[in-house]
C-alpha cells in the first residue's frame, strides 16, 4: 500500500439505502468526516477554579460549549468517552475571589500505576510518526516535529512487517511485542543507531546543504567518517541474539531474505527500539482525595 489522498464520498448517491452493516457504517463515518471540514471551529468556554481546603489544593474545571462547530457532523464526538470515571463537563456556578464553599463528600482511592500497554500496529505507526515525543533535546525535538518522523506514510507499515518477518516483533492478538532478539539488538547496536535524534541531526545537516551553509561533499565526508567510526566500534564485537524457535526446515525469521527496497539502519533499529520499550516493574500507591 502506498500513500494516497483522503477517501471521500462521490457524487453517486443512489443505492445508499441498500447498504447495511459494516459497509453502511464505514460510508457513514467517511461522509461525516468529509462534511466536518466545511463546518466552523468547535468553540467552548473553560473555567478553572482553585480552592484551598485545610492546606490542600483542590481544583474544579467547568466547560460549556459555545459553538458545536464541526462536531455537529459527528455527534459521538460531543459525548464523553466511554470508560472514563470523570463526570461529563458542566459549567461552574457563579464564584468570586475568597468565597467559601462546602465540601459535600471525600472519596479516598487506592490506585496503582499501570505498565504501558503494548503497542498495536496503529499505535506503533503513530509513535513512528510522532517520534519527537521520545527525544529530550528541545532543538532535536522541534526538528523531528518538522519532519515525517521514522519512515514515511508509504514505508512505515513495511518497516513493521520487516521486523515481524525477521522475528524482532511478534503479534499477540492486536498487540505487537518485542522478542528477545529485539532486546539483544538494541542493547548491542551503538546508541546513535537506535536514537531517533540521529535523524534530526541528519535533517539539520541536509538543511544546511540546501541553504548553502555546507557543501554536499562536506556532508558526505562527515557521514562517511561517522559511519567508519561506528563500524570500527563494532569490529570484533560478539553478541548472541536469541529468537523464537523456527519450525523444522524453516530458517530463522530474522535471516529471511526480502525483496523489498532496502531501509536505513536508523529507521529499522529505531522502530524496534520504540516497540521494545520495557514497562516499569515497580508500582507506587497513590491516594486521591
C-alpha positions as CSV (number, residue, x, y, z in Angstrom):
1,X,0.0,0.0,0.0
2,X,1.3,3.5,-0.9
3,X,0.3,6.9,0.3
4,X,-2.9,8.3,-1.3
5,X,-5.3,11.3,-0.9
6,X,-8.1,11.2,1.6
7,X,-11.1,8.8,0.9
8,X,-14.1,11.0,0.2
9,X,-17.7,10.3,-0.9
10,X,-18.5,10.6,-4.6
11,X,-21.4,12.3,-6.3
12,X,-23.2,9.0,-6.8
13,X,-26.0,9.0,-4.1
14,X,-28.1,6.1,-5.5
15,X,-28.1,2.8,-3.6
16,X,-27.0,4.2,-0.2
17,X,-30.2,2.9,1.4
18,X,-29.2,-0.6,0.3
19,X,-26.1,-0.5,2.4
20,X,-26.2,-2.4,5.7
21,X,-23.9,-3.5,8.5
22,X,-20.3,-2.6,8.3
23,X,-20.4,-1.1,4.7
24,X,-23.0,1.4,5.8
25,X,-21.1,2.2,9.0
26,X,-17.9,2.8,7.0
27,X,-19.7,5.0,4.5
28,X,-21.5,7.0,7.2
29,X,-18.1,7.6,9.0
30,X,-16.4,8.8,5.8
31,X,-19.3,11.0,4.9
32,X,-19.4,12.6,8.4
33,X,-15.6,13.3,8.4
34,X,-15.8,14.8,4.9
35,X,-18.7,17.1,5.9
36,X,-17.0,18.1,9.1
37,X,-14.2,20.0,7.4
38,X,-16.7,22.6,6.0
39,X,-18.2,23.4,9.4
40,X,-16.8,26.1,11.7
41,X,-14.4,25.5,14.6
42,X,-15.7,23.8,17.8
43,X,-15.7,26.5,20.5
44,X,-16.2,26.2,24.2
45,X,-15.6,28.2,27.4
46,X,-13.3,26.6,30.0
47,X,-13.4,27.8,33.6
48,X,-10.9,26.8,36.3
49,X,-11.4,27.4,40.0
50,X,-8.6,26.7,42.6
51,X,-9.5,26.2,46.2
52,X,-7.6,25.7,49.5
53,X,-9.0,23.1,51.8
54,X,-7.1,22.9,55.1
55,X,-3.9,23.5,53.2
56,X,-4.7,21.0,50.4
57,X,-5.1,22.5,46.9
58,X,-8.3,21.5,45.1
59,X,-9.3,22.3,41.6
60,X,-12.6,22.4,39.7
61,X,-12.9,22.8,36.0
62,X,-16.1,23.8,34.1
63,X,-16.7,23.6,30.4
64,X,-19.6,25.0,28.4
65,X,-19.9,24.5,24.6
66,X,-20.5,27.8,22.8
67,X,-20.4,26.6,19.2
68,X,-20.6,22.8,18.4
69,X,-19.0,23.6,15.0
70,X,-17.6,20.6,13.2
71,X,-18.7,18.2,15.9
72,X,-22.3,18.6,14.8
73,X,-21.4,16.3,11.9
74,X,-20.2,13.7,14.4
75,X,-22.5,13.6,17.4
76,X,-20.3,10.9,19.1
77,X,-17.6,13.5,19.4
78,X,-19.8,15.5,21.7
79,X,-20.4,12.6,24.1
80,X,-17.9,11.8,26.9
81,X,-15.5,8.9,26.1
82,X,-16.6,5.5,27.4
83,X,-14.7,4.1,30.4
84,X,-13.9,7.5,31.9
85,X,-14.6,7.9,35.6
86,X,-14.8,11.7,35.4
87,X,-18.3,13.1,35.0
88,X,-19.4,14.9,31.9
89,X,-18.2,18.5,31.6
90,X,-20.5,21.1,33.1
91,X,-20.4,24.8,33.8
92,X,-19.3,26.1,37.2
93,X,-21.7,28.2,39.3
94,X,-21.0,31.9,39.9
95,X,-17.9,32.3,42.1
96,X,-15.8,35.2,43.4
97,X,-12.4,35.6,44.9
98,X,-12.3,34.5,48.5
99,X,-15.7,32.8,48.6
100,X,-16.2,29.8,50.9
101,X,-17.6,26.5,49.6
102,X,-18.8,23.5,51.5
103,X,-17.2,20.1,50.9
104,X,-20.0,17.6,50.1
105,X,-18.0,14.4,50.1
106,X,-14.5,13.0,50.3
107,X,-13.5,9.8,48.5
108,X,-10.2,8.0,49.2
109,X,-9.0,5.7,46.5
110,X,-6.1,3.3,46.5
111,X,-4.6,3.4,43.0
112,X,-1.6,1.6,41.4
113,X,0.4,2.7,38.5
114,X,0.0,0.5,35.4
115,X,2.7,-0.5,33.0
116,X,2.3,1.0,29.5
117,X,0.0,-1.1,27.2
118,X,1.7,-2.9,24.3
119,X,1.6,-1.1,21.0
120,X,-0.8,-2.2,18.4
121,X,0.3,-1.7,14.8
122,X,-1.7,1.5,14.6
123,X,-0.1,2.8,17.8
124,X,3.4,2.0,16.6
125,X,2.8,3.8,13.3
126,X,1.6,6.9,15.3
127,X,4.7,6.6,17.5
128,X,7.0,6.4,14.5
129,X,5.2,9.5,13.0
130,X,5.4,11.4,16.3
131,X,8.8,10.1,17.4
132,X,9.7,13.7,18.6
133,X,7.9,12.8,21.8
134,X,10.7,10.3,22.6
135,X,13.5,12.9,22.2
136,X,14.5,15.1,25.1
137,X,16.8,17.6,23.4
138,X,14.4,20.6,22.6
139,X,16.2,21.5,19.3
140,X,16.2,18.0,18.0
141,X,12.6,17.5,19.2
142,X,11.5,20.6,17.2
143,X,13.4,19.4,14.1
144,X,11.7,16.0,14.3
145,X,8.3,17.7,14.6
146,X,9.1,19.4,11.2
147,X,9.8,16.1,9.5
148,X,7.8,12.9,8.9
149,X,9.5,11.1,11.8
150,X,10.6,7.5,11.2
151,X,9.8,6.4,7.7
152,X,7.0,7.9,5.6
153,X,3.3,7.2,5.1
154,X,4.2,4.7,2.4
155,X,7.1,2.9,4.3
156,X,6.1,2.6,7.9
157,X,3.9,-0.4,7.5
158,X,6.7,-2.1,5.6
159,X,9.2,-1.4,8.3
160,X,7.0,-3.0,10.9
161,X,6.3,-6.0,8.6
162,X,10.0,-6.4,8.1
163,X,10.6,-6.6,11.9
164,X,7.8,-9.2,12.1
165,X,9.3,-11.3,9.3
166,X,12.8,-11.2,10.9
167,X,11.5,-12.2,14.3
168,X,12.1,-8.9,16.2
169,X,8.4,-8.5,16.8
170,X,5.5,-10.9,17.3
171,X,1.8,-10.5,17.4
172,X,-0.2,-11.3,20.5
173,X,-3.8,-10.6,19.5
174,X,-3.8,-7.0,18.3
175,X,-0.6,-6.1,20.3
176,X,2.9,-6.1,18.9
177,X,5.5,-7.5,21.4
178,X,9.3,-7.3,21.2
179,X,11.1,-10.6,21.2
180,X,14.4,-11.3,23.0
181,X,16.1,-10.8,19.6
182,X,14.9,-7.2,19.6
183,X,16.2,-6.5,23.1
184,X,19.5,-8.1,22.3
185,X,19.8,-6.0,19.1
186,X,19.0,-2.7,20.8
187,X,21.5,-3.5,23.6
188,X,24.2,-4.3,21.1
189,X,24.0,-1.6,18.5
190,X,25.6,1.8,19.1
191,X,23.2,4.1,20.8
192,X,23.2,6.6,17.9
193,X,21.9,4.0,15.5
194,X,18.7,3.4,17.6
195,X,18.3,7.1,18.6
196,X,15.7,9.0,16.6
197,X,17.6,12.1,17.4
198,X,20.2,11.0,14.8
199,X,17.5,11.5,12.1
200,X,17.1,15.1,13.3
201,X,20.8,15.8,13.2
202,X,20.9,14.5,9.6
203,X,17.9,16.6,8.7
204,X,19.7,19.7,10.1
205,X,22.8,18.9,8.0
206,X,20.7,18.4,4.9
207,X,19.0,21.8,5.5
208,X,22.5,23.4,5.7
209,X,23.3,21.8,2.4
210,X,20.1,23.1,0.9
211,X,20.8,26.7,2.2
212,X,24.4,26.6,1.0
213,X,25.9,26.7,4.5
214,X,27.5,23.3,3.9
215,X,28.6,21.6,0.7
216,X,27.4,18.3,-0.4
217,X,30.9,16.9,-0.4
218,X,31.4,18.0,3.2
219,X,28.1,16.3,4.2
220,X,29.1,13.1,2.5
221,X,32.6,13.2,4.1
222,X,31.1,13.7,7.6
223,X,28.7,10.9,7.0
224,X,31.5,8.6,5.9
225,X,33.6,9.5,8.9
226,X,30.7,8.9,11.3
227,X,29.9,5.6,9.7
228,X,33.5,4.4,9.8
229,X,33.6,5.3,13.5
230,X,30.5,3.2,14.2
231,X,31.9,0.3,12.2
232,X,35.2,0.4,14.0
233,X,33.4,0.2,17.3
234,X,31.6,-2.9,16.2
235,X,34.7,-4.7,14.9
236,X,35.3,-7.8,17.0
237,X,32.0,-7.4,18.8
238,X,30.4,-10.6,19.9
239,X,26.7,-10.9,20.7
240,X,24.1,-13.6,20.9
241,X,20.6,-13.0,19.6
242,X,18.0,-15.5,20.7
243,X,14.7,-15.5,18.8
244,X,11.6,-17.6,18.6
245,X,12.1,-21.3,17.7
246,X,11.6,-21.9,14.0
247,X,9.5,-24.8,12.6
248,X,11.5,-27.7,11.2
249,X,13.1,-27.0,7.9
250,X,12.4,-23.2,8.1
251,X,15.3,-20.8,8.5
252,X,15.2,-18.3,11.5
253,X,12.8,-15.5,10.5
254,X,15.4,-12.7,11.1
255,X,17.6,-14.3,8.3
256,X,14.8,-14.4,5.8
257,X,15.5,-12.6,2.6
258,X,13.1,-10.0,1.4
259,X,12.6,-8.5,-2.0
260,X,11.5,-5.0,-0.8
261,X,13.8,-2.0,-1.1
262,X,16.5,-1.5,1.5
263,X,15.7,0.6,4.5
264,X,18.1,2.7,6.6
265,X,19.6,1.1,9.7
266,X,18.5,4.0,11.7
267,X,14.8,3.7,10.8
268,X,14.6,-0.1,11.4
269,X,16.6,-0.1,14.6
270,X,14.7,3.0,16.0
271,X,11.4,1.4,15.2
272,X,12.4,-1.8,17.0
273,X,13.6,0.3,19.9
274,X,10.2,2.0,20.1
275,X,8.4,-1.3,20.3
276,X,11.0,-2.8,22.7
277,X,10.4,-0.4,25.4
278,X,10.2,-2.3,28.7
279,X,7.4,-1.5,31.2
280,X,8.2,-0.3,34.7
281,X,8.4,-3.2,37.1
282,X,7.7,-1.2,40.3
283,X,4.4,0.5,41.2
284,X,3.6,3.0,43.9
285,X,0.2,3.5,45.5
286,X,-1.4,6.9,45.1
287,X,-4.2,8.3,47.2
288,X,-6.6,10.7,45.6
289,X,-8.9,13.0,47.5
